[in-house]
Amino acid sequence: MSDAYIYEAIRTPRGRGTHDGSLHSVKPVSLVTGLLHELRERHQIDTALIDDLVLGCVTPVGDQGADLARIAALAAGWDWKVAGVQLNRFCASGLEAVNLAAQKVRSGWEDLIVAGGVESMSRVPEGADGGAWSLDPDTSLRTGFMPQGVAADLVATLDDSQREQLDAYALRSQLRAAAARADGRFRSVVPVRDQNGVLILEEDELVKPSTSMQTLEGLKPAFAAMAETGFASLALRKYQQLDGLRHLHTAGNSAPAADGAALALIGSKAAGARLG
C-alpha cells in the first residue's frame, strides 16, 4: 500500500455561527468555492486531474443539501469531470472526509483528491435535518439518545471534573490561539470576500484574546435547562451511582457554533511529482 501526502491545507476564518456573525450572509457553497478558487490559483492546478471532491457536512439540508461537493466544484468552474461526494459523521465529518480521501489514495483507487468540510450553523442550525433521534421518541428512548452538551456534563460528572479545571483549559486554549495568530502561524487562512472582492472576514471571530478567568467564571451553565427536559433522568437511570448531574459547561468552555470551511489537497507521490 502506498502513502498519501497532504500537499496543501487551507481554510476560511471561522465566523460566529449566529445571525450577527460575519459569515451569515455567505452561502455554504460560496465558502467552498472561494477555497477551490484559491487552491487552483496557488498551484496552477489542472482541475481535470482531480479525481474527487469529498466534503464533510453535519447538517446536509437547505443551503447545505443535495451533494454540495459536486455543486461547489461546478460553481467554482472546475472541470466538469470532477466528482463530488458529501458525508456526515457529525462533528468528525470533515476529518472523515480527509480519512476517506487518504484511504482512496493509499489503495491506489484514486490519485489526487480534495477533501475537507463546510458548515454554516448560522444559516442551517443544528438539528435542522431532523432524523430518528430528534423526531422519533421511541427510537430516541430505546437508543439512549442524549444531546452532546448534556452528555459533556455527564462525562464531567462521572470523571469528577471541576468547573475551574474546564475554565482554565478554555482560557489556555484561547490564549494559545491568540498568540499563534499574533505570531502569524495561521498561514492556511484564506480571507472571505464577496462577489465584488470586498473583504467580509479576514481572521477568526471566535478567538478572544481578552478572555480571562473572571469572565469565564461569570458564565452560567449552558445545558442545564436542556437536561431537565428528560435527559438528566435518562442519564441517572443508566448511571445509578450518581446523585445528579453537575452542569459545568458554559458558552465559554464549550465549542462555539461556527461558520466556515476547510480543504486539503491529498495525493500520491506520483501526483505530487506531476504537480511539481
TAZIVEN-V811344 format. One record per helix or strand. SS is the DSSP state (H for helix, E for strand). FROM is the first residue (numbers start at 0). LEN is the number of residues. If there is no record, write none. Layout:
# TAZIVEN-V811344
((SS & FROM & LEN) (SS & FROM & LEN))
This chain:
# TAZIVEN-V811344
((E & 4 & 8) (E & 14 & 2) (H & 27 & 16) (H & 46 & 3) (E & 51 & 5) (H & 61 & 3) (H & 67 & 8) (E & 82 & 5) (H & 89 & 18) (E & 111 & 9) (H & 131 & 4) (H & 136 & 6) (H & 147 & 11) (H & 162 & 20) (E & 188 & 2) (E & 191 & 2) (E & 198 & 3) (H & 212 & 5) (E & 220 & 1) (H & 223 & 15) (E & 249 & 1) (E & 257 & 10) (H & 268 & 7))
